[in-house]
Amino acid sequence: MVIFLTGATGYIGGAVADALQNAGHSVIGLARSDEAAGRLHLRNIAVHHGDLDSTGSLATAAAAADGVIHAGTTNNGPIDHEAVRVMLDAMAGSGKPFVYTSGIWVVGDTGGRIADESWPTRPVALVAWRADVEQLVLESAARGVRSIVIRPGVVYGRGGGIPAGFVESARETGAARHVGNGDNHWPVVDADDLADLYVRAVEKAPAATLLIAAERAHRVKEIAAAASSSGRTDVWPLDEARKTLGDYADALALDQIMSSERAQTLLGWKPRSAGILEDLRCGSYAS
């Protein structure tokens, strides 16, 4: 297939692009600058010039491709909602796949219980708009789009993502700084394992499919300790963190445990990473 991929130069999108190419698919990446286009060309990815504000251009690219994976975001609800809407409109009646990247933060705090795709959404303020976009995508199945929503856990691997912040703070101060006391849990997923799920989804997931992509959940203080060569961590009280991070602080303080049984049963997805603690200690994050 020829897949139009937004966010192709980003963290998740870059891993997805690699996985698609390794699976024999062609990728057309959205690029909003010449610099981004150059990076895509170096990876043998075709370029579609534009951005998520360019709705006409998005519609053209979506209609021409065999499928769309939307892994980019402006973090602006109205802009992202409109970008998704125009691509879905362009694909109506085609039966082509459209994969939307959401995230587990739309579920909210699970209070120590294991959540799956049947849980109601209680998104934190940072991503409150995503619940409506998820619904828009899933409802497009009635208009002939093979629509899929993926909710990744906290993504790690390739030396990037949120865990890289722990590594940076540990190198700068000698202790990995985390928001809150660190007793809360993060469900995590390796970037390359996540990308494998995207490929499986775009190839064979049925319409109106919602999937959680997460491995086991770890306490945040354990993740932070693994990111610090000394094992030292530093508590950043939530009230203080909010002054600097705003709503992002509340997202980082969520206590969540997630099940990916549906992805494993429906698509045969099986995470293969050695795990976030191992990766932080001696994998892609190790200097």
C-alpha positions as CSV (number, residue, x, y, z in Angstrom):
1,M,0.0,0.0,0.0
2,V,0.9,3.7,-0.4
3,I,0.3,5.2,3.0
4,F,0.0,9.0,3.6
5,L,1.7,9.6,7.0
6,T,1.4,12.8,9.0
7,G,4.0,13.2,11.7
8,A,6.5,11.3,9.6
9,T,9.5,13.3,10.9
10,G,8.3,13.0,14.6
11,Y,9.0,10.5,17.3
12,I,6.1,8.0,16.8
13,G,5.7,8.8,13.1
14,G,9.4,8.1,12.4
15,A,9.1,4.7,13.9
16,V,5.9,4.0,12.0
17,A,7.5,5.1,8.7
18,D,10.4,2.6,9.3
19,A,8.0,-0.2,10.1
20,L,5.8,0.5,7.1
21,Q,8.8,0.4,4.7
22,N,10.1,-2.8,6.3
23,A,6.8,-4.4,5.7
24,G,6.9,-3.5,2.0
25,H,4.7,-0.4,2.0
26,S,5.4,3.0,0.4
27,V,5.2,6.1,2.6
28,I,4.3,9.6,1.7
29,G,5.2,11.9,4.5
30,L,3.7,15.3,5.3
31,A,6.4,18.0,5.5
32,R,5.8,21.6,6.4
33,S,9.4,22.8,5.7
34,D,12.2,22.2,3.3
35,E,14.3,20.9,6.2
36,A,11.6,18.3,7.1
37,A,11.3,17.4,3.4
38,G,15.1,16.9,3.2
39,R,15.0,14.5,6.2
40,L,12.3,12.5,4.6
41,H,14.1,12.3,1.3
42,L,17.2,10.9,3.1
43,R,15.0,8.0,4.3
44,N,13.5,7.3,0.8
45,I,10.1,8.7,1.9
46,A,8.1,10.6,-0.7
47,V,7.1,14.1,0.4
48,H,3.8,15.9,0.4
49,H,4.3,19.5,1.2
50,G,1.9,21.1,3.7
51,D,0.8,21.1,7.3
52,L,-2.2,20.3,9.4
53,D,-3.6,23.8,8.7
54,S,-3.6,23.1,5.0
55,T,-7.0,21.3,4.8
56,G,-7.3,21.2,1.0
57,S,-3.8,19.8,0.7
58,L,-4.6,17.1,3.4
59,A,-7.8,16.1,1.6
60,T,-5.9,15.7,-1.7
61,A,-3.2,13.5,-0.2
62,A,-5.7,11.4,1.8
63,A,-7.9,10.8,-1.3
64,A,-4.9,9.7,-3.4
65,A,-3.3,7.3,-1.0
66,D,-4.3,3.7,-0.2
67,G,-4.5,4.6,3.5
68,V,-3.7,7.3,6.0
69,I,-1.9,7.1,9.4
70,H,-2.4,10.3,11.3
71,A,0.6,10.4,13.7
72,G,1.0,14.2,13.7
73,T,-0.6,16.8,16.0
74,T,-0.5,20.5,16.5
75,N,-1.8,20.0,20.1
76,N,-4.5,22.4,19.2
77,G,-7.9,20.8,19.4
78,P,-9.8,22.8,16.7
79,I,-7.0,22.5,14.2
80,D,-6.5,18.8,14.7
81,H,-10.3,18.1,14.6
82,E,-10.6,19.9,11.3
83,A,-7.6,18.2,9.8
84,V,-9.0,14.8,10.7
85,R,-12.5,15.7,9.4
86,V,-11.3,16.8,6.0
87,M,-9.2,13.7,5.5
88,L,-12.1,11.4,6.5
89,D,-14.4,13.3,4.2
90,A,-12.0,12.8,1.4
91,M,-11.9,9.0,2.1
92,A,-15.6,8.5,2.5
93,G,-17.0,5.5,0.7
94,S,-13.5,4.2,-0.2
95,G,-13.1,1.4,2.4
96,K,-9.5,2.6,2.9
97,P,-7.9,2.5,6.3
98,F,-7.5,5.6,8.5
99,V,-5.5,5.3,11.7
100,Y,-5.7,8.0,14.3
101,T,-3.2,8.5,17.1
102,S,-4.8,9.3,20.4
103,G,-3.3,8.3,23.8
104,I,-4.1,6.8,27.1
105,W,-4.5,10.2,28.8
106,V,-8.0,10.4,27.4
107,V,-9.0,7.6,29.8
108,G,-7.9,9.5,32.9
109,D,-6.8,8.1,36.2
110,T,-7.7,4.4,36.6
111,G,-7.4,4.3,40.4
112,G,-5.2,1.2,40.5
113,R,-7.7,-0.8,38.3
114,I,-6.9,-2.2,34.8
115,A,-8.6,-0.3,32.1
116,D,-9.5,-1.5,28.6
117,E,-11.2,0.0,25.5
118,S,-14.6,-0.3,27.2
119,W,-13.8,2.3,29.8
120,P,-15.5,5.7,29.6
121,T,-13.2,8.6,28.7
122,R,-12.3,11.1,31.4
123,P,-9.5,13.0,29.7
124,V,-7.1,15.4,31.5
125,A,-7.5,19.0,30.4
126,L,-4.3,18.8,28.2
127,V,-6.0,16.3,25.8
128,A,-9.7,16.9,26.5
129,W,-10.3,17.5,22.8
130,R,-9.1,14.1,21.7
131,A,-12.1,12.3,22.9
132,D,-14.3,14.0,20.3
133,V,-11.8,13.4,17.6
134,E,-11.7,9.7,18.5
135,Q,-15.5,9.6,18.2
136,L,-15.4,11.3,14.8
137,V,-12.9,8.7,13.5
138,L,-14.8,5.7,14.8
139,E,-18.1,7.0,13.5
140,S,-16.6,7.4,10.0
141,A,-17.0,3.6,9.6
142,A,-20.6,4.3,8.8
143,R,-19.4,6.4,5.9
144,G,-17.2,3.7,4.4
145,V,-13.9,4.4,6.0
146,R,-12.0,1.6,7.7
147,S,-11.4,3.7,10.8
148,I,-9.0,2.8,13.6
149,V,-8.0,4.6,16.8
150,I,-4.8,3.7,18.7
151,R,-4.2,4.9,22.2
152,P,-0.5,4.5,22.9
153,G,0.9,4.3,26.4
154,V,3.8,6.4,27.4
155,V,6.2,5.8,24.5
156,Y,9.8,5.0,25.1
157,G,12.8,3.7,23.1
158,R,15.1,5.2,20.4
159,G,16.5,7.4,23.2
160,G,13.5,9.7,23.1
161,G,10.0,10.3,24.4
162,I,9.0,11.5,27.9
163,P,11.5,9.1,29.6
164,A,14.4,11.1,28.0
165,G,13.5,13.9,30.3
166,F,14.4,11.7,33.3
167,V,17.7,10.9,31.7
168,E,18.4,14.6,31.0
169,S,17.6,15.8,34.5
170,A,19.7,13.0,36.0
171,R,22.7,14.0,33.9
172,E,22.2,17.7,34.8
173,T,21.6,17.3,38.6
174,G,22.5,13.8,39.6
175,A,18.9,12.8,40.2
176,A,16.0,12.1,37.8
177,R,13.1,14.5,38.6
178,H,9.5,13.3,38.5
179,V,6.2,15.0,39.1
180,G,4.6,13.9,42.4
181,N,5.8,11.2,44.7
182,G,6.3,8.7,41.9
183,D,3.9,6.0,43.3
184,N,1.6,6.4,40.3
185,H,1.9,4.0,37.4
186,W,2.6,4.6,33.7
187,P,1.7,2.0,31.1
188,V,4.5,2.1,28.6
189,V,5.1,1.0,25.0
190,D,8.3,0.7,23.0
191,A,8.3,2.9,19.9
192,D,9.1,0.0,17.5
193,D,6.6,-2.3,19.1
194,L,4.0,0.4,18.8
195,A,5.0,0.9,15.1
196,D,4.4,-2.8,14.5
197,L,0.9,-2.4,15.8
198,Y,0.3,0.5,13.4
199,V,1.3,-1.7,10.5
200,R,-1.0,-4.6,11.6
201,A,-3.8,-2.1,12.1
202,V,-3.5,-0.5,8.7
203,E,-3.2,-3.9,7.0
204,K,-6.1,-5.8,8.7
205,A,-7.9,-4.1,11.6
206,P,-11.7,-3.9,10.9
207,A,-13.6,-0.6,10.8
208,A,-14.4,1.2,14.0
209,T,-11.6,-0.5,15.9
210,L,-10.3,1.1,19.1
211,L,-7.0,-0.3,20.5
212,I,-4.9,0.4,23.5
213,A,-1.1,-0.1,23.0
214,A,0.7,-0.7,26.2
215,E,3.0,-3.1,27.9
216,R,3.0,-3.5,31.7
217,A,2.7,-0.5,33.9
218,H,5.6,0.6,36.1
219,R,5.7,3.0,39.0
220,V,7.1,6.3,37.9
221,K,9.7,6.4,40.6
222,E,11.0,3.1,39.3
223,I,11.3,4.4,35.8
224,A,13.0,7.6,37.0
225,A,15.5,5.5,39.1
226,A,16.4,3.4,36.1
227,A,17.1,6.6,34.1
228,S,19.6,7.8,36.7
229,S,23.1,6.2,36.8
230,S,23.1,6.8,40.6
231,G,19.6,5.5,41.0
232,R,18.7,8.9,42.7
233,T,15.4,10.6,42.1
234,D,14.0,13.9,43.0
235,V,10.3,14.7,43.8
236,W,8.8,17.7,42.1
237,P,5.6,18.4,44.0
238,L,2.5,18.5,41.7
239,D,1.5,22.0,42.8
240,E,5.0,23.3,42.0
241,A,5.2,21.5,38.7
242,R,1.9,23.0,37.6
243,K,3.5,26.5,37.8
244,T,5.9,25.5,35.2
245,L,4.2,22.7,33.2
246,G,0.6,23.7,33.5
247,D,-1.9,20.9,32.5
248,Y,1.0,18.7,31.4
249,A,1.9,18.2,35.0
250,D,-1.5,16.6,35.7
251,A,-1.1,14.3,32.8
252,L,2.3,13.1,34.2
253,A,0.7,12.6,37.6
254,L,-2.0,10.2,36.3
255,D,-2.1,6.7,37.9
256,Q,-3.0,4.3,35.1
257,I,-2.9,0.6,34.4
258,M,-4.0,-0.6,30.9
259,S,-4.8,-3.8,29.1
260,S,-3.8,-4.4,25.5
261,E,-5.5,-7.8,25.2
262,R,-7.7,-6.6,22.3
263,A,-4.7,-5.7,20.2
264,Q,-3.0,-9.0,21.0
265,T,-6.2,-11.1,20.3
266,L,-7.4,-9.2,17.3
267,L,-4.2,-8.5,15.5
268,G,-1.7,-10.9,17.0
269,W,0.4,-8.0,18.4
270,K,3.1,-9.0,20.9
271,P,5.5,-6.5,22.3
272,R,9.1,-7.7,22.0
273,S,11.1,-5.1,23.7
274,A,13.2,-6.0,26.8
275,G,11.3,-3.3,28.7
276,I,11.7,0.3,29.6
277,L,13.9,-0.3,32.7
278,E,16.4,-2.3,30.7
279,D,16.3,0.3,27.9
280,L,17.0,3.1,30.3
281,R,19.8,1.3,32.1
282,C,21.7,-0.1,29.1
283,G,19.8,0.4,25.9
284,S,19.0,3.3,23.7
285,Y,19.2,5.9,26.5
286,A,22.7,4.8,27.8
287,S,25.5,7.1,27.0
